[in-house]
Every structure is written in structure tokens, then in C-alpha cells.
Amino acid sequence: MKCISPVIRNLTRKPGRTTALVLLTAFLALSVFSGTVVVSSLRQGLGSMENRLGADIIVVPAEAESKASLKNLLLQGTIGTFYMDASALEKVRETEGVEKASAQVFLSSMKADCCSVKVQVIGFEPENDFVVQPWISESLNRPLEDMEVVVGCRVETDVGNNFRIYDRNCKVVAKLAATGTGLDTAVYCNMETVHMLLQAAEEKGITHKIDSGNDSDVVSAIYVKVLPGSDPGLVNNRLNGHVRKATAIRTAGMMTEVADSLSGVSKTVAVLIAAVWILALVILLIVFGMMVNERRRELAVFRLLGMSRKMLSGMILKETALCSFAGALCGVTLGAVLIFPFTTLIETSLKLPYLSPAPGTVILYAVFAVTVTVLAGCMAGTRTASRLSRVDPGTTLREGA
């Protein structure tokens, strides 16, 4: 405690200088911590999206906007509906190279009295599904019954509540784990339930008719698993030629687009972190350089009182380390406050899957940011500590007389 007391007294005696050092190191820690968390969250979101898609190909209606609609639904939870005749499912299953095929039906609820909130409703076939059902099984260990729904983690309701969709009450039986994608804002039900809701939507004037005139036997997307050993590109071409009024989209291409966007964001974040580092270190060196002349007489007195060069240098480095540590803690805390409450806003702004790391991982990132910031501060202060420790007390005091 005795060796720390002079350091603390020196820091509190010059609050302006101390505050400047703390703010600079806080800025440094904020950039390192925030950048690391954001890039890690994007990478986890991409991995989660790959796991949740679970299909090699997705077949959707041939409308020009369908590809964008599907991508926006997966990434951002954008509300959308598009339909094709359900007979497309059998045609897909008959296509050479297809191992499994499972259909989904999309329905958007309204933001009105007839619905609890505006959400994307996704109906699927539990007995044939290989995309949603494995995910739901993590939260619900029984079959999903009629008029029961499972909700994404960001849907504002709780298990056991009734969720109203077009004046039909659906019971919430499970809430899903986070994926960092638009799927977190969706509501899932079996095909019987979604057809009941489609009929209820018709009664409200919300139509889902298709060219065939069939009002109920429709699907929105067909997820395809390719046979082992088959070429997904070749199967994709066969599907485009075999299924009328539909377009087959390879998920690998969609994932590549997302990965390219993520790579661009990661590089941008890395450049920004590097720029902040260089700027902060340059400013730290300037500040420490200004301290040389400011503290010459002060340190000359310490030397006259019997403090050795080594002790003097150690005191300066302790001051620097203490300021850097305080600044790093402030920077990491500010980064956490700015990032974690606004994950949805970040995901929406970047238009990329975003899944925050586990608490243990976040703590490791915080420790890393604090450690690196303290080391950077000490490195910047080493040259100044060396120069000031070599001050000749007699000469310095005579100069100031």
C-alpha cells in the first residue's frame, strides 16, 4: 500500500492529466472490445444460419422478388408471403438426386386487434421436416398439436400464453433458442394449424390465392436435401427444369453472399480498430512527451529525497498502468452498454445474422481488451519513464530557480 500511495497522490493531484490518460485508454479498450464482440457475433450468426437452414436447395415460387424475400426473411425476419401449388412438392420429390423434401407455408399476421403482434407464421410438416423440427425438439419433446405454436426467442410472449392470429387463439408451448437470424422473430406451427389460419385470414380479406384458383392447397417454400454423392448444382438445374412456376436456389450460394458481406464488415472493423489504435498510441506518446517538461521539477525533488532512478521509473509506470487499467475498465463497460442492449438494431443495420457470444466468451474478450490496453499504455509510457528517471535534480532545480 505504501508503494501505491505516492502513485495515487500524484494522479489525484493532477486530475486533468489523469482524466486525459483514462479517456484515451478507455477509447482504446472500447474499440478493441466492441470490434471483437461484433465480429464474433457475426461469425456465430453465420454458423447458426448454416446449421438452421439444413437444406442444400430451396424451391420457391418463380416471382422475381421471391429470392430477395426468402433471404430477407432468413436474415432480417422481414414479413413476407408467397405461394405456389402444393403439387410442386411431389414433383420435387420425384426429381433425380433428391433425398428429402419438406414444404413450408408462410403467413404474415397483421398489426391489428385480430393479432397479438405482426409476425411471420411458418407452417411445416413435423413428420417430414428436417429443417425446423430438429431445432424445435431442443425446446419441445413431443409432437406439435393443432392450434399450438412455438415462437422465436424475440417474439414478445411467454410459454403457456395464448397468441392471437386472425382472431384464432394459438397456445404457445415452447420458445426457441436464439439463432441470430430473422427466424428468431417467427412463429411456427404444423400444417393443419397454418391452413386454419390461412382460412381465418381469408375471412379477414387477406388472400393467398394462386393462379390455379386453389385457395388452400399451397406451399411457400420446399427445402431439399440432396442424395449423398449427387451434385447439388446438377440437382438444382433439374429442379428448375422439372418444377413449373418455381425457382430452385442453392443455399450454398446464399451463404456465400452472406459470408462475403461478413468478410467485408470484418475487414472494415479491423481497419477501424487499427486506426483507433494508431491514433490513440500517437496521442498517448504526445501526452507522455508533454509530461516530460511538466514533471521535471517534481521528479527532481523526489530524487533529492533519495528516490533512485529505478524507483522513479517504477512509480511512473505504476501511474501509467493504473490509468490504463481504469480507462480499460471504463471502455469495456461502455462497450457492453452500447452493444448488448442493441443487438437487434445492430443486426438490422448490418443486415447480417448476428448472435451474441456466450457470457464466458464475452468475459474472455473483456479480459483480452483490458490486458492489451494496459500493455499498450505501459509501452507508450516506458520511454517517458526512462527519460524522466534520468533527470539530474541539481541542474533541473537550478534551471527553474
N, C-alpha and C positions, 0 to 999 in steps of 0.2 A: 504493500500500500504506500510505503514511503517513496518508492521509486515512481509511482504513478502520480502522487500528489503534485509535484512540481509541474508535471505534464498537464494535468487538469487546470492548474492555476494559470499556466501560460496560455492555454486555449480559451479560458473564460475571460482573461484579461484583454484579449483582442477578439471580441465577438464578431466583428465584421470579417476579419481574415478567416476565422474558423468557419463561419457560415458559408463563405465562398467556397472553401475546400469541401465542405459537406455537400453543398449543392452540386458541385462539379462531379464528385464521385457518385452522388445519387443519380445524376443523369447517365453516367456510365453504366451503373448497375441496372437501371431501368431499361436501357436499350438491350443489354445482354439478356436479361431475364425475360423481357417481353418478346424479343425476337425468337429466343429459343422455344418458349411456350407456344407461340403462334405456329412456327414451322413444325414442331412436334405434333400439335393438334391437327394440322392439315394432313400430315403423313398418316396419323392414326385414322382420320376420317376417310382417307383414300383406301386404307386397308379394310376398314369396316364396310365401305361401299362394295369392295370386291367380294367380301365374304357374304354380304346380304343379297347381292344380285343372284349368285348361284346358277346362272344360266350362261350358255355360250352365245345364244341368239335370242332376240326378242322380236316377235312379229306384231306389227301394229297396223292400223288402217292406213291406206295409201295417201291420205291427205298430206299436203306439203308441210303443214305445221306439226304433224304428229311426232316427228323425230325431236324437234325442239321441245314439244310439250312433254314428252316422256323424260327427256334429260332434265328439264326444269322441275318436273315432279320429283325425280330421284334426288336432285341436288338441293333444291330450294323448297320443296313441298308446295310448289305452285298448284293452285286448284285447277283441274282440267278434266274434261270428259271427251272421249272419242270412242266410236263404236264400229264394229263390223259384225257380219253374220257369224253366229256361233259354229256354223258348218265349217268354218276355216280351221277349227281345232282338229277335226278328223282328217282334213287334207294335210295338215302339218304332220300329224302322227303317221300318215301313210308315206310321207316323203322318205326316200332312202337316206340313211345316215342319222336319222333322228332316234335317239334312245328314249327320251321322255319329253312330254309336252304338257304344260299346265296353263290353264287360262285364268285371267283376272278380269274383273269388271270394275270400272271406275265410275264413281258418282260423287258429285260435289254437292254438299249441303248448302243451305242459304244462311245468311246472317239475318235472321228474322225470327219472329215469335215461334215459328214451326220447328226451329232447330236450336239446339243449345249454343253452338258456335259454328262458324263456317269452317268446314274441314273437308279433306279428301277422304271419301269412303272407298275402300278397296275390298271387293268380294273375291274369294278364292275357293278352290276345291280342296278341302283338307285331305281327302283320300288320295288325290293325285299330285298335290302340290309338293314341290321340293325347294321352293324359294322362301315362302313366308312361314310355313308350318314348323320347320326346324327352329326358327327364331322364336315363334310363339311357344313352342314346347319348353323353352327355358323358363317361362313365366306361368304356363298353364299346362298341367299334366293330365288333361282329359280332353275329349273332343269338344270343339266349339259348337254349341247348340244354336237352334234358330232364335233370332232376336237377341243374341248375345254378341258383344263386341269386345275386341281387345284394342287398346288405344296406345299410341306412341307416347314416349315419355314427356313430350312437350304439350300434349293435349291437357287442358285445364279441367280435369275431373279426377275422381278417385274410384278405386275398385269398390264395387257394391252400389254405386250411384246409377241412376237412370240417365241415359244420354238420349236426348230427343232429336230425331232426324225426320223431317217432314211429318211431324205430329205422331210419329211412332216412337214409343219408348223402347230403347235397347238397354239391356243391362251390361254394365262394364264389369267384366270378370277377370281382367288382368291388365297390367300396364307393362309395356315392353322396355327392355334395356336400351340405353342411348346408342345411336349409330353415328350421330354427327351429320346425318343427311336429312333430306326432306321427308324421309319415311317416319321420322320422329313426330311429325305433326299429322299423321294419317290415322284413320280408324279402320280396323279390319273385321270382317265378318265372313260367314260362309255364303255360298251361292244362293241358298234359299232366302236368306235374310236380305241380301242385296237386291234380289228380284222383287221382294216385298217392298223394299224402299224405292225401287225404280217405279213400281206401280203407284206408290204414295206420291212420288214426285210428279207423275203424270196427272194425278188428281189436283196437284197444285199448279199445273200448267207448265211444268218443266219437262220437255220432251226429250226422248232419246231415240227417236225413230231413225231407221236407216232406209236405204233405197229399196230394200226388199219389202218394206212395209211391215216387217216383223217387229213388234213392239217390245217383246220380252226376251226372245232367244238371241241375245247379243253378248259379245265379249269385247274387251278393250285392248287387251294385250295377251299374247301367248308366249310363255317362256319355254325355251327349247334347250335340252341337254343333248349334245351330240354323242353318238356312239364312240367308245374308245377306239382309236386308230383312224377314225374318219377325219377328213379335212374340214374344219369349220367353215372355211371360205367356200368350198365346193358345196357344202350343205346349204349355206346361206344363198348361193346362186340358185340352187334347186328350188328352195322355198320361194324365192322371188318369181320363179317361172311357173310354179305349181299352184300357188295360192293367189287367187284373183283379188283385186282391190285391197291388197295388203303389201306392206314393205317389211322385209326382214333386215334387222340391224344387228351387226355383230357387237357384242358388249365389249370385246377387246378394243375395238376402235373408239368406243365411248370412253373407256377407261384411259386409253392413250391420250385422248384430248384433255381429260381431267388431269392426268399426270403431267402433261406438258404445261398446263396452266399452273399447276402446283410448283413445278420446277421454276417457272418464271417468277412466281411470288417468292419462292425460297431464295433465289438469286438476288431479288430486289431487297429482301430483308437483310441478307448477308452484306450487301453493299452498304445499306444504311447503317448497320451495326459497325462496319469497318470505318465509315465516315465519321460516325459519332465517336468512336474510339480515338481516331487520329486527332479530331478536333479537341476532345476532352484532354488527351495527353499533352497536346501542344499548349493548351490553356493552363494545364497544371504546371508545366515547365516554366511558363511565363510567370505564373503566380509565385512559384518557388524561387524563381530568379529575383523577383521583386523583394522577396523576403530576405535575400542576402544582405542588401544595404539596410533594410528596415531594422534588422535584428543584430547588426554588428556590435553596437554598444551594449545591448542587453547580454549577448553571449560573452562579450569581453569581461563583463562583471562576473559572470559565472566562472570564467577561467581564473580570475583573480581570487575568487573564493575557494579555489582548489579543485575545481572540476576538471578532470582530464579530457583530452580530445576524444577518447573512446566514449566516455560517459556523455559528453556533449553531443556527439554524433548519435548515440543511442537515444538520448532524450528527444532529439529532433525526429528520428524515425518513429519513436513511440507516438509522438504527436500526430505525425502523418498517418500512421496505422490506425489510430483511434478515430481521426476524422474520416478516413476512408471506410472504416467499419461502420460508423454511424451513418455515413452517406449511403453505403451499400444497403443497409437495412431499410433506410427510408426509400431508396429506389426500388427495391424488391417489393416492399409493401405497397407502394404506389402502383407498381406494375400489376400486382394482384388485384388491386381495387379497380384498375382501369380495364382489365381483361376479363376476369371471370364473371362479373355480373352482366357482361355484354357479349357473351359468346354467340347468341342468336344474331345480334346486329353484325358482328364480325363475319359470321357465316353468310349472311345475306349480302353484305357489301362485297365480299370476295367471290361469291357465287361458286364456292367450292365446299366439299364435305369437310366438316370441322368437328372434331371430337376431342375434348379436353383430356389431358393425361390424368392418370390416377394420382391421388393425393401424395403418395410416396414418391412418385416421379417428380411431381411439382416441387417437393421439398428438396430433392436432389438438385434440380435446376436452380433453386434459390441458393443452396449452399455453393454451387458452382459459380453463380453470379457474384456472390459476396466474396468468395475466395479470389476470383480473378480481379475484382475491383480493388480489393485490399493490396494484392500483389502489384497491380498497375500503379496505385498511389504510392506505394513504397519505392517502386522502381523510379518513379518521377522525382521522389524526394531524396533519393540516395545521393545524387550529385550535389544537391543543395546542402545536405547534411555534411558531406565531405568538405565542401568549401567553407562552411560556417565553423566547423570544428577546428579549422586551421587558422582561425582569426588570432592575430597577435594582440593580446589585451592592451599592452602598453601603447603601441602605435595607434590602435583604434581609439582609445580614450583620449590620447593627445590630439588626434585629428578632430575630435568633437569638442575639444575644450574652447 
